[in-house]
Amino acid sequence: MDILQTILIPAVITLVSGTIMLVLTKRIEHKHTQELENYKSQIQAELERSKQQLEHELQKSLFQFQTKFSSLHQKQAEVIGELHGKLEDAYEHVAHLVHPVQQGDLKEAEKTTVEKYQALAEFYVKNKIYLDEETSAEVDSVLKTMKAALTKWGFAQSHPRTTNSLQSWHDAWQSVSNEVPPVLKELEGQFRQKLSP
């Protein structure tokens, strides 16, 4: 038995220790695998939360942009509508005032026309920022033409019945009747284009 014990005991010890080592290795691997799966799950959950938060922030930014753009477009439409009305109103008064055939009280007509022109000019200066450069240039042109016509008409009224005054009055009428309507038509087209969806 001595020889058998000598051979069997180390073999059994080796077998038992190998089995214990195998079981321990499997348990450690299983534990590491489980920890790795838990870590992957945590990372995946954190990634999903971050993704949802980013999506929420993007939606919020998009909504703010759309609201701002919508408000700006609405304000621009209001300015264009009111500017168009003021342009037409001022043009009608200036054209009537400088017309070669006069009717009614000139002083009252002059006062009303100057008020309409000033209201137009003030409104335009305050709201010019809502117009593009081309439209602003067109409105500037109309304002200059109207102002020049009013100045020429005023000269003609202060120097009645002279050749220069009659020519000045004629020039005022010509500029208002020939230069302003095409520009107003162009502006109307631009306004309609801006207001279309």
C-alpha positions as CSV (number, residue, x, y, z in Angstrom):
1,M,0.0,0.0,0.0
2,D,2.8,2.2,0.4
3,I,3.6,2.3,-3.2
4,L,0.0,2.7,-4.1
5,Q,-0.4,5.5,-1.6
6,T,2.7,7.1,-2.9
7,I,1.4,7.1,-6.4
8,L,-2.3,7.7,-5.8
9,I,-2.2,10.5,-3.2
10,P,-0.2,12.9,-5.4
11,A,-2.4,12.0,-8.3
12,V,-5.6,12.6,-6.3
13,I,-4.2,15.8,-4.9
14,T,-3.2,16.9,-8.4
15,L,-6.7,16.0,-9.7
16,V,-8.5,17.6,-6.8
17,S,-6.4,20.8,-7.0
18,G,-6.8,20.9,-10.8
19,T,-10.6,20.5,-10.4
20,I,-10.6,23.2,-7.7
21,M,-8.5,25.5,-10.0
22,L,-10.9,24.8,-12.9
23,V,-14.0,25.5,-10.8
24,L,-12.4,28.7,-9.4
25,T,-11.3,29.8,-12.8
26,K,-14.8,29.2,-14.2
27,R,-16.3,31.2,-11.3
28,I,-13.9,34.1,-11.8
29,E,-14.6,34.1,-15.5
30,H,-18.4,34.0,-14.8
31,K,-18.0,36.8,-12.3
32,H,-16.0,38.9,-14.8
33,T,-18.4,38.2,-17.6
34,Q,-21.3,39.2,-15.4
35,E,-19.5,42.4,-14.3
36,L,-18.7,43.1,-17.9
37,E,-22.3,42.6,-18.9
38,N,-23.4,44.9,-16.1
39,Y,-20.9,47.5,-17.2
40,K,-22.1,47.2,-20.8
41,S,-25.7,47.6,-19.6
42,Q,-24.8,50.7,-17.6
43,I,-22.9,52.2,-20.5
44,Q,-25.8,51.4,-22.9
45,A,-28.3,53.0,-20.5
46,E,-26.1,56.1,-20.1
47,L,-25.7,56.3,-23.9
48,E,-29.4,56.1,-24.3
49,R,-30.0,58.9,-21.7
50,S,-27.4,61.1,-23.3
51,K,-29.0,60.4,-26.7
52,Q,-32.4,61.3,-25.4
53,Q,-31.1,64.5,-23.7
54,L,-29.3,65.6,-26.9
55,E,-32.5,64.9,-28.9
56,H,-34.5,67.0,-26.4
57,E,-32.0,69.8,-26.6
58,L,-32.0,69.7,-30.4
59,Q,-35.9,69.8,-30.5
60,K,-35.8,72.7,-28.0
61,S,-33.3,74.6,-30.2
62,L,-35.3,73.9,-33.3
63,F,-38.5,75.1,-31.7
64,Q,-36.8,78.3,-30.5
65,F,-35.4,78.9,-34.0
66,Q,-38.8,78.3,-35.6
67,T,-40.5,80.6,-33.1
68,K,-37.9,83.3,-33.7
69,F,-38.1,82.9,-37.4
70,S,-41.9,82.9,-37.4
71,S,-41.9,86.0,-35.2
72,L,-39.4,87.8,-37.5
73,H,-41.4,86.8,-40.6
74,Q,-44.6,88.0,-39.0
75,K,-43.0,91.3,-38.0
76,Q,-41.6,91.7,-41.5
77,A,-45.1,91.1,-43.0
78,E,-46.6,93.7,-40.6
79,V,-44.0,96.2,-41.6
80,I,-44.4,95.6,-45.3
81,G,-48.2,95.9,-45.1
82,E,-48.1,99.1,-43.1
83,L,-45.3,100.6,-45.2
84,H,-47.2,99.8,-48.4
85,G,-50.3,101.6,-47.1
86,K,-48.2,104.6,-46.0
87,L,-46.4,104.7,-49.4
88,E,-49.7,104.7,-51.3
89,D,-51.3,107.3,-49.0
90,A,-48.3,109.6,-49.2
91,Y,-48.1,109.2,-53.0
92,E,-51.7,110.0,-53.5
93,H,-51.4,113.2,-51.4
94,V,-48.2,114.3,-53.1
95,A,-49.6,113.6,-56.6
96,H,-52.8,115.5,-55.8
97,L,-50.8,118.5,-54.3
98,V,-48.4,118.9,-57.2
99,H,-51.1,118.3,-59.9
100,P,-51.2,121.2,-62.4
101,V,-55.0,121.6,-61.9
102,Q,-55.6,122.7,-58.3
103,Q,-58.9,122.5,-56.4
104,G,-59.7,123.2,-52.8
105,D,-57.7,124.8,-50.0
106,L,-53.9,124.5,-50.9
107,K,-52.7,125.3,-47.4
108,E,-54.7,122.5,-45.9
109,A,-53.7,120.1,-48.7
110,E,-50.1,121.0,-48.2
111,K,-50.3,120.5,-44.4
112,T,-51.9,117.1,-44.8
113,T,-49.5,116.0,-47.5
114,V,-46.4,117.0,-45.5
115,E,-47.9,115.1,-42.5
116,K,-48.4,112.0,-44.7
117,Y,-44.9,112.2,-46.1
118,Q,-43.3,112.6,-42.7
119,A,-45.3,109.7,-41.3
120,L,-44.1,107.6,-44.1
121,A,-40.5,108.7,-43.7
122,E,-40.5,108.2,-39.9
123,F,-42.1,104.7,-40.2
124,Y,-39.6,103.7,-42.9
125,V,-36.5,104.8,-40.9
126,K,-37.7,103.0,-37.8
127,N,-38.5,99.8,-39.6
128,K,-35.9,99.8,-42.4
129,I,-34.1,96.9,-40.8
130,Y,-36.9,94.5,-41.8
131,L,-36.5,95.2,-45.5
132,D,-33.8,93.8,-47.8
133,E,-31.3,96.1,-49.5
134,E,-33.1,96.2,-52.8
135,T,-36.4,97.1,-51.3
136,S,-34.8,99.7,-49.1
137,A,-33.1,101.3,-52.1
138,E,-36.5,101.4,-53.9
139,V,-38.2,103.1,-50.9
140,D,-35.3,105.5,-50.6
141,S,-35.8,106.4,-54.3
142,V,-39.5,107.1,-53.8
143,L,-38.9,109.2,-50.7
144,K,-36.3,111.3,-52.5
145,T,-38.5,111.8,-55.5
146,M,-41.5,112.8,-53.3
147,K,-39.4,115.2,-51.2
148,A,-37.9,116.8,-54.4
149,A,-41.4,117.2,-55.8
150,L,-42.6,118.8,-52.6
151,T,-39.6,121.2,-52.6
152,K,-40.1,122.2,-56.2
153,W,-43.8,122.7,-55.6
154,G,-43.1,124.8,-52.5
155,F,-40.7,126.9,-54.6
156,A,-43.4,127.4,-57.3
157,Q,-45.9,128.5,-54.6
158,S,-43.5,131.0,-53.1
159,H,-42.7,132.5,-56.5
160,P,-46.1,132.5,-58.3
161,R,-46.4,133.1,-62.0
162,T,-42.7,133.2,-62.9
163,T,-41.2,131.1,-65.6
164,N,-38.9,129.3,-63.1
165,S,-41.8,128.7,-60.7
166,L,-44.0,127.2,-63.4
167,Q,-41.1,125.0,-64.7
168,S,-40.4,123.9,-61.1
169,W,-44.1,123.0,-60.6
170,H,-44.1,121.2,-63.9
171,D,-41.0,119.3,-62.9
172,A,-42.6,118.3,-59.6
173,W,-45.6,116.9,-61.4
174,Q,-43.5,115.1,-63.9
175,S,-41.3,113.4,-61.4
176,V,-44.2,112.3,-59.2
177,S,-46.3,111.1,-62.1
178,N,-43.5,109.5,-64.1
179,E,-41.0,108.2,-61.6
180,V,-43.0,107.1,-58.6
181,P,-45.6,104.8,-60.1
182,P,-43.2,102.3,-61.6
183,V,-41.2,102.1,-58.4
184,L,-44.4,101.7,-56.4
185,K,-45.4,98.9,-58.8
186,E,-42.0,97.2,-58.4
187,L,-42.3,97.5,-54.6
188,E,-45.8,96.1,-54.6
189,G,-44.4,93.0,-56.5
190,Q,-41.6,92.7,-54.0
191,F,-44.0,93.0,-51.1
192,R,-46.3,90.3,-52.6
193,Q,-43.4,88.0,-53.1
194,K,-42.2,88.4,-49.5
195,L,-45.7,87.8,-48.2
196,S,-46.4,84.7,-50.2
197,P,-45.8,81.4,-48.4
